[in-house]
Amino acid sequence: MTASDPGPGMPELRTHAELPQGTLRAEWQQLLDEDPAATLFQGPRYLQAWHEVLGQRVSARVRTLHRDGRLIGVVPEGHERIGTPTGPVEVRRFLGGNEVTDYLGPVSRPEDRGDVALAYLTDLAKDVDWDEFVAGGLAEDSGWPDALRTAADTVGLVVFEEDVEDVCPRVDLTGGYDAYLERLPGKMRHELQRKARKLARDAGELELLEVAEAEVHGSLDAFLDLAAEAQPDKAGFFSRPEMHDWFKALAREFAGDGVFRLHQLQVGGMPGASTVSLVAGGEWGLYNSAFDPALGALAPGIVLVGQLLEVAAEEGCTTFDLLRGDEDYKYRFGAQDRPLRRLTLVRR
């Protein structure tokens, strides 16, 4: 670990060559809980699993910001050398791969955003081992895009590019399931109900099952095989051995405390659709889904998500996040886009 001179009134910045363990890891997890815009994707448990399974080629560093001995911010970053036609480029990014990580970026209490961004970019501007800093995966309403933009201008870095990287459509469950249905346009509400009735009538009785924790790990290969069969355009993704390793690593880390959930919609006594969800902090994240292609015309996946919305509301979740991607089916539930911004910073 190294520490930098913070300057008058600035938080102290410490650099960790590995993801922190012990007390600092626990403080990071606590800070995650105190940041209303943060997600488990930005926490130590998720990022440790990602780095061990999928991010081994990325040099991981974690910057922690402290004031009066108190942790006020965490910036997990990765360092990669990218080959280009004009030669290699040294790129810094927030830790976590876009392929499987829906939100990225720093963690802090809202009132500390500006100080954390300024201290981090002040230190970054002094470093010589980078050409681009690609700050992606930032929820537009998190406050981080504004904080980083302001800090960059202060320390003399340039926002070379800024754009909307992706969107995470989200359903508001405030007030419970009945309140959600009331907010849903009548046409959408009736369509969801009609699909469930038609599936049951044409294919058999419906039953929603949550796979028991002890059986989750052994069920994931079948889930991923079904996902590859149902989505031919993504078959390469779901079929990769490292993706099977990744989902099992997530299950090992999060199934025991109810964060990682595997659900099945039984149709006529047979699996018709399945989902993997990540549930934490009052938000239900739909991480991935699969369905039996033979039932595709009857939309078992849509029916399953509709039932999970009710489960999420009953558990007290106020947001059902369908995570990255603007696929048409997500908007059938009344989801509204949460944009993810990406800022690319270079030296002036």
HELIX and SHEET records of a PDB file:
HELIX    1   1 GLY A   22  GLU A   34  1                                  13    
HELIX    2   2 LEU A   40  GLN A   42  5                                   3    
HELIX    3   3 PRO A   44  VAL A   53  1                                  10    
HELIX    4   4 PRO A  110  ASP A  112  5                                   3    
HELIX    5   5 ARG A  113  LYS A  126  1                                  14    
HELIX    6   6 GLU A  140  SER A  142  5                                   3    
HELIX    7   7 TRP A  144  VAL A  155  1                                  12    
HELIX    8   8 TYR A  177  ARG A  183  1                                   7    
HELIX    9   9 GLY A  186  ALA A  203  1                                  18    
HELIX   10  10 GLU A  213  ALA A  230  1                                  18    
HELIX   11  11 PRO A  232  LYS A  234  5                                   3    
HELIX   12  12 ALA A  235  SER A  239  1                                   5    
HELIX   13  13 PRO A  241  PHE A  254  1                                  14    
HELIX   14  14 ALA A  255  ASP A  257  5                                   3    
HELIX   15  15 PRO A  293  LEU A  298  5                                   6    
HELIX   16  16 PRO A  300  GLU A  314  1                                  15    
HELIX   17  17 ASP A  328  PHE A  333  5                                   6    
SHEET    1   A13 THR A   2  SER A   4  0                                        
SHEET    2   A13 GLU A  12  HIS A  16 -1                                        
SHEET    3   A13 SER A  59  ARG A  67 -1                                        
SHEET    4   A13 ARG A  70  THR A  84 -1                                        
SHEET    5   A13 GLY A  87  PHE A  94 -1                                        
SHEET    6   A13 GLU A 132  ALA A 139  1                                        
SHEET    7   A13 GLN A 336  ARG A 347 -1                                        
SHEET    8   A13 LEU A 157  ASP A 172 -1                                        
SHEET    9   A13 THR A 319  ASP A 321 -1                                        
SHEET   10   A13 GLU A 283  PHE A 291  1                                        
SHEET   11   A13 MET A 270  ALA A 280 -1                                        
SHEET   12   A13 PHE A 260  VAL A 267 -1                                        
SHEET   13   A13 LEU A 206  GLU A 210 -1                                        
SHEET    1   B 5 THR A   2  SER A   4  0                                        
SHEET    2   B 5 GLU A  12  HIS A  16 -1                                        
SHEET    3   B 5 SER A  59  ARG A  67 -1                                        
SHEET    4   B 5 ARG A  70  THR A  84 -1                                        
SHEET    5   B 5 VAL A 107  SER A 108 -1                                        
END                                                                             
